[in-house]
Amino acid sequence: MASDWQRALVALAATVVTLAIVAVLYWARSIFIPVALATFLAFVLGPVVAWLQRRGLGRTLAVCSAVGLVAIVSVGVGAVVTHQLGSLADTLPDRREAIKAKLTSAKEWIVGDGNNRFGVLIDDVTEIMGTRRSQTGTVVVQSDSSWVSRVQDYISPAAELLGQAAFAGILTVFMLLRKEDLRNRMIRLLGDGKVTTTTKAVDDASRRISRYLLAQLILNTLFGGVIVIGLFLLGVKYALLWGFIATLMRYVPYVGTWIGLIPPTLFSLAMSEGWAQPIAVLALFVGLELLCNNIFEPMLYGQSMGLSEVAQLIAAAVWAFLWGPVGLILSGPLTVCLLVLGRHVRRFDFFVVLLGDQPALEPRVAFYQRLAARDQDEAAMVALEEAQKNGPEPAFDTVLIPALCLARRDFDEGDLDVADLRFVVRATREIAEEVAELRAPTNGKFEERPRLLISPARDEAEHVAAELLALTLDPAKWEVKVAADETLASEVVELAAEFRPDVVLITTLPPGGLSHARYLMTRLRSRFPDLTLMVGRWGCSEESVEARTNEVLKHSDGVDNTLAETRQRLSTLYPLLTAEGARVPTGEKNQQLVGTPSA
């Protein structure tokens, strides 16, 4: 087990590496952004290139055709969007008075006409803030710069953008041309000598990412196209610009669509004479988003990629901080790639924990963790949810019994004190009764039934485990008696003589407890040699396998790993015990149990 300083050193190293990676991604974003764009395009165009190759085109021609088509469409859309942006910048100042009138109307609708106290407060605050800005403002006189510097101010960003776009396009071409070589290098780096397994994992991950990203591109493009047509029919100007923004923003998880509807809605609000057009624009976005979320996305995406909603939003914020608007748009595809990488490469499986939508803790661990924190209500929710999903009996085996074993383990290791152990055990008993209420009621007749005596080997946790089994047995078929956890071995023997059971079951939970079970079984076997003795070694499959061949349990008639196995064994014994003539008359049974020969 690692010492404290070793764990601290590992945590420090992980922190330093993470900070170094974040710093490199930020400062070298001019390199990584084109690489990320090229990777995204390579995944998106991969299925298209494969389709063209199946139609008879060579690899080079198929790649050039796909990338060329994307380039032509991008340049065309970019030119139109740029033109509409320039026209919008020229149009808005002409509507200055109309915009002011709309803002005044909106203000009166929200806070009134200014005669109420709240309206007066808003006016006073606005006036004070405006006065302060005018008092503290400074006049900066800029000297006329040369036309060369002005040209550089415009050309430098444009040149950088065009350079990154050209680099991304060229890199996309070579990624598609050298797809197999890149795949083999990835297998070499991540394979750890397992070529076959890694090859299947990489191929499966590539196909899944490509299908997902291509479907996402198609849906987002159609979404933007419908927005363009709808806005055009509603009479909203610059519909192509608003559709382009809606297409890009839909890559931002969960909030992108609602951010994308703000510009056209505000523009319509400013340009229209009434309120009908802005409301129609809002209804168009909301209705289309509901259709996409509930109908089209399940059809196109099929099974969800399994991304956590919170993780997607945090990832969007992180990528936006690192790479700006491009990072915000690419946050969804990048997060999907990291999640798939974590699912298929063991060394990156922490991405599944961070980004996946599956519970971070197994139900048994979550149940025990909440009990250890003395949160019985949330623990009950975990158990009841598992019982409703898989049934009450499986919930006992997969949640409650393992929690008792975990509590026993932590108590033996000193991580749980006596009071906490008692709370966990008693809370488990109460929750078990709630879970048992989900079982179907029993309507059978209570006739003479086989008798089952259940005895815990040593403590209260095993006594609760015994009660769990009793809750799952049909009372119309079995007469069950559970011995107290503080009952001595001699008292269990006397209880058996008094109760006259057909079967005795000894419950023992790991860790430990086998010596107590052996002693109790030896006492019972010596007193009642013909009695059916069973052991329930529940909660740990590995120890149960050992228990089946262990000398300490050699006198048992069966050792079971789970409550389900014990119920199955009892079901097998039931017809034998209830068959006509199988049961010993009461008088003879009493004589046999006390150890005297029958008359």
N, C-alpha and C positions, 0 to 999 in steps of 0.2 A: 504494500500500500504506500502511495506517495506521501512524503512528509509535507508539513505546511510550507516549508521554504521551497520545495520542489513545485508545489501547486502555485505558489505565488510567482515563481520564475516563469512557469508556463503561461500564466495569465498576463504577466508583464510582456513576454515575448509576443503573445497574440495581439496585445494592444498596440505594441510598436509596429508590428507587421500591418495591422489594419490601418493605422494612421499613415504609414508609408504608402500603402496602396491608394488611399483616398487622396493623399497629396499628389501622387503621380497622376492619377486620373484627372485631377483639377488642373495642374500646371501644364500637363501635356495634352489638354483636351483638343488642341488643334490637330493632333495626330489620332487620338482615340475616337473622336467624333466621326471622321470619315471611315475609320475601320468598323465602327459600330453600324454606320449606315450601309456600308458594303456587305457586312455580315447579314443584316436585315434583308437587303435586296437579294442576296444569294439564297437565303432560305425561301423568300417569297417566289423568286423566279425559278428555283430548282424544279418544282413540278411542271412549270411551263416548258422549260428546256427539255425535260424528259418526254413530255407530250410531243414536242416538235421532232425529237429524235425518233420516236415511234412512228411518226408520219414520213420518215425517210430522209430528213435533213441530217447532215453531219453535225458533230458536236460544235465545231467552230461556228458554222452558219447558224445553228440553233441559238447559241449563246448571243451572237451578234444581233440576230433578229429580235430576241427578247429584250436585250438591253437597249437596242436602238429604238424599239417601240416605246419603252419607258422614257427614254431621253426625249423623244419627239413630243410625247404627251406632256411631260414635265415642262419643257420649254414653252409649249403652247399655253398651258394653264398658267404658268408663271408670267408670261407676257400679258395675258388678259387680266390677271389679278393685279399686276403692277399698274396697268392702265386704269383699272377701276379704283385703285387706291389713290392715284393722282387726281382722278376726277372727283372722288369723294372729298379730298382735301380742298378742292376748289369750290365745291358745292356747299359745304357746311357753313362757311361764313355768311353766305347769302341768306341763310335761314336763321340768322342770329336773333331777330326779333321774335320769330315764331317759337324758337327754342326757349327764349326767356319767358314768353307767355305760357308755354307748357309747364315750365318749372314753377312759375308762380301759381298756376292752377293746381299742380300737384302739391305744392306747399300748403295752399289753402285747404285742399282736401284732407291733408294729414293733420295740420295743426290749427285749422280754422282761418278766419280772415285777419287775424292779428289782434282782435279786440279782447280775446280771452287772455288769461294770465300766462298760459304756456306759450301762446303765440308771441306775446310781448317779450317773454324771456328769450325766445329764439332770435327775435329781431335785435334785442340788446346785445346778445352774445355775438351775433354776426357783425354788428356795427363795431363793437369793441375789437374783435379780431381784425377787421379790415383797417381800423384806425391804427392798431399796433403795427401791422405790416407796413403801412405807409410811413409811420414814424421811424421805424428801424430800417427801412429799405435804404439801400445805397445805390448811387448811380455809378455804373461802370462804363467808362467810355473806352470802347475798343478801337484800336487803331486799325485803319484799313490794311488788311493783309493783301499780299500779292495774289494774283490769280493762280500762281503755281501752288501755293499752300492750300487755297480753296479747292483746287482740283484734287490735290492729294487727300484732303479730308473726305472727299466723296469716293475717290478711286480706291483708297486703301481697304476699307471694309468690303467693297464690292469685289476687289481683286482677291481678298482672302476667302470670301464666300465662294467665288467661282473656282478658285484653286482647290478648295476642299471638295466641292461638288465634282470637279474633274478627277481628283484623286480617288474619291469614292466610286465613281463610274468605272475607272480603269481597274481598280482593285476588285470590283464586282465581276468584271469580265474574267480576270485571271482566277478568281475563286471558283467560278463556275467551270472554267476550262480545266483547272487542276483539282477538281473536287475529290477524286479518289486519292490523289497524293496527300492532300490535306487531311483526309480521313485517316489514312495510314499513319501519318505523323501523330495525329491525335491518339490513335490506338497505341502507338509506341510510347507515348508519354504517360498515358493513363492505364495501360493494360496490366502492369505488374506481372507480366508473363502469361496472363490468361487471354490469349489472342482471340479465341473463339467467343468467349463470354463478352469480352469488351467489344468485339466487332458487332455482335448482335445488339448490344446496348447502344452503341453509337449509331448504328443504322436505324434502330427503332426511335431513338431520340431525334435524329435528323428528320425522319418522316413525320413524326408527331409535330415537331416545331414548324416544319414547312407547311403541313396541312393547316395548322392552326393560324399561322401568320397570313397565309394566302386567303383563307376564309375570312379572317379579320379585315384584310385589305378590301376584299370584294364587298363585304357588308358595309364597311365605313364609306367606301366609294358610292355604293348605291344609296346609302343614307344621305350623303351630300348631294347626290343627283336629285333625289326626291325633294330635298330642301330647296334646291335651285328652282325646280319646276313649280313647287308650291309657292315660293316667294314671288316668282314671275307672274303666276296667276293672280296673286293677291295685289299685284301692282307695286311691290317693293323694289326700289332701284338697287343696282349692284348685287343682284341675286347670286351671280357666280362667285363674287367675293365672299358673301356670307356662307355659301355652300362649301367653299374651300376651307374656310375657318372651321365650320362644323365637322368636316371630314377629318381635319387634323386633330381637333380637340377631342374627338371621340376615342382617340388612342389613350387619352388620359383616363384612368379607371374611375368609374362611378361619378365623378364630378365634371368630367370633360364636356358632356352634352349640355349641362346646365350653364357652364361657363360659355360655351359656344353660342347659346341662344341670346346672351346679353347684348352683343353688338347689333344684330339685326332688330331686336326688340326696341332698344334705345333709339336706333336710327328711325324706325317706323314711328316711334312715339314723337320724335322731333319733327319729322317731315309730314306726317298725316294731319288732317284737320280735326279728326275726332279720335275716339278710342277703339273703334271697331277693328281697324287694321292691326294695331299692336296686340290686341287680344287674340286675333286670328293667327298671328305669327307665333305667339306663345302656345296656342292650342296645337298648331302644326308640329312644333318641336316635341311637346309632351306626348301627343298621341303617337308620333312616329317612334319615339324612344320606348314607349310601352310595348308597341308591336315588336320592335327589335329584341327587347329583353325577354319577352314571354313567348315569342313564336319563332322568329328567324334565327336568333342566336342558338337555341337548342337544336334547331334543324341543321345549321351549318357547322357548329362546333362539336355537336355530339356530346360526349362525356366532357365535363368540365376539366380544365387543366389542374384544378385543385389548389388555386391560389387563395390565400387568406385576404379578406377585404382590407383589414388593417395593414397587412404587409404591403399590399399594392399601393395604398395611399402614402405610406411612409417611404416606399421605394420611389414613388413619383416625386416626393419632396426632395429626397436625396439626389436623384439624377438631375432634377431641375437646378439644385444648388451647384452641382458639379459642372453641368454642361449647358445650363440655361434652357431656353425654349426647346432646343433640339433634344436635350435630355428628358424634358417633360414628355415630349411626344414618343420618344423611344423607351420610356420607363416600362411600359407594358411588355413589349417584346423582350427587352433585356431581362426583366424579372422572370418571364416564362423560361427563357434559356437557362437561367441560374437554377430554377426549380427542377427542370428536367435533368440538368447536369447532376444535381444532388441526388436525384432518384436512381441514376444509373452508374454513378461513380462513388464508391464507398467513401473516399477521402473527403468528398464534398457533401456528405449527407447532412451536415449541419444546415445547409440551405433548405432542406425539407422541413426541419424544425422551425426555422425562422420564417419561411415564406408559405409553407403549406397550410391548407385549411383543415387537415386532420388534427384531432386532439393531440397536444404535446405529451400528455400523460395517458397511459392506459387506464381504463375505468377502475381497475382494482387499485392502482397507485393513486389516482385522483381521489377515490373514496377514502383510502387510508390517510392521505395527506390532509384532507379536510377534517377527519376525525382527530388526527394528531394536533391540528390547530383548534380543536374543540368547536368546530363548526358543524354541528349535527344536522342542521337544516340543509346545507348545501350537499353534505354527504348523502343524505336521504334522497335528494334530487338525482344524484349520480346513480344510486342503486335503482331507484324507481324507473329512471330513463332506460337503463340497461334491461330491467325486467320487462318493460313495455316493448322493447325492441326484440328481445330474444326469448322472453318467457321467465317466470319467476324461478323455476328450478335451475336453469342455466345461470341465472344471476347469482344464485347462492354459490355456485362453483367458481364463477369467473370474477366475482367482486368481493363477496362477504368473507368466504373462507380464506382466500389469499390475504385479505386485510388483517385477519386474525394472525396469520402466520408472520406477516411483516411486523405486526406489533410485538409478537413473541421474539422475533429476531432482534428488533431494536431494544427491547427490554434486556435481553441477554447481553447485548453489547454495551449497555449503559446509556443508550441514547434516549431511553424512555423511562421515566420513573414509575413508581407503583401507582400513584394517583392517575397519571395519564393512561397507563395500561388498563386500569379499571374503567376509566371513562370510555376508552375505545371498545372494550369488551361489552360493556353494558349498553352503549349506544348501538353497537352492532345487533344486539338482541332486540332492541326496540325497533330498529329499522327493518330487521328480518320479519317482524310481525306485520309491518306495513306492506312489505313485498309479498308476504304470504296471502294477504287479502286480495291480491290480484288473481289468485288461482280460482278455478271454477269450483262452485260449491259441490259438496258430496251429498248425494241423496240415497246412498246405499243403506241397507238394513244392517243394524248392529247385532249380528248373531255371534255365535262362539267363534272367536278369531284367534289366530296364532298370536302368541305373546312374544314381545321383543323387549329385552332389557338392554338399555344403552348406558354404558358406564364410561365417564371420562377417565383418562389415565392419571391425570395429576391436578389440573387447575381449572379456573373459571373459563378460560378461553376454550378449552376442550369441552366444557359443559355447554357453552353456547353453541359450539359446533354440533354437539349431540342434539340440542334443541332444534337446530336448523334442519337436521334430517327428520326429526319427528314432525316438523311442520310440513314436510313434503310428502309424508306417507298418508295413504288413505285411511282415515280412522274407521271406515266400514270394513277394512280388511285386516288391520293390525291393531292390537292392543299394546300400546307403547308405554313404557315406564323409563324415565331418565333418572339415574342416580345423581345425587348431589356431588359437586366437585370435591368436597372435603371428606367424602366417604372413604374410610380405610378399606384395604383389601379384604380384611376379615369381615367387615360390615357388608361389602358387596357380595361376598359368598353367602352370608346370612340372608341378604335381600333376595338373592337368587333362589334360595331355599323357600322363602316365603312367597315370592311372586310366581314361581314355577314357570320360567320362560321356555319357549321353544328354541329361541335364538338369543345369544348374548353378543352384543357388539361393543367393542372397546374402541373409543375414539382417542386418537393421539395426533397432535399437530407438530410439524417440524418448526424449528429445529429441536433436536433432542426428543426425549419422551419415550424412546424405545425400551429403556430399562424398566420404567414404570409399567408399560404395557406387558413386558415379558413376565414381571413378577405377578401381576394381577391374573394373567392368563395361566400361569403355572398353578396358582392357587385354585382357580376355577376348574382347570383340567383334572387336578388331583382329586377334587371333591366330586365332580360330575364328568366322568370320562366319556360319556356318550352325548354330551351336550354340544350343540353346534356353536362354535366360537368363531367370530369374525373380527377383523381389525379394520377400522377406517383410518388409514394414514393419508389424510386429505391435505391438499394444499401444495405439494411439491412432488412433481412426477419423478424427478431423478431419485429422490430418497425413497419413493414408493417402490420403484423397480428394485432398489437394493433390499428393501424390506421383504420382498417376496422370497428372496433367497437367504435372508439373514437368519442366523441361528436363534436370535432372540425371539423370533416369531414362528418358530418351526411347529409349535403346537396349534396354530390357528387353522381354521378351515377355509381361509381366504383373506387376502389383503387387498383392499381397494384404494384406488388413487383419488377418486372423486366421489361426491355424493351420488352422481348418476350411476357410477359403477356399483355402488352399494345398493341402490334401489333396484338395479338390474339383477343383482345376485339374490336379493330378497324376493323379487318377482319370480325367479326360477325356483326358489324354495317353497313359495306359497302353495302351488298345487300339490306338492308332496306333503306339506304339513296339513292341508285341508282335505286330502283324499280320505275316502271312507276306510276306517280301520287304521289310518296312519297315526292318529293321536292316541296316546296312552291313556287309559282310564285315570280319572283324577286320583283315586286311592293309590294305585300302583305308582303314579308319577310322584306323589308325595313321598312314598317310601323310597323311590329311587333317588330323589333329590336329597333326602337326608342321609343317603348312603347305606340304607339297610336293604337286604335282598327282598324281593317280592315274595308274597306267600304262594 
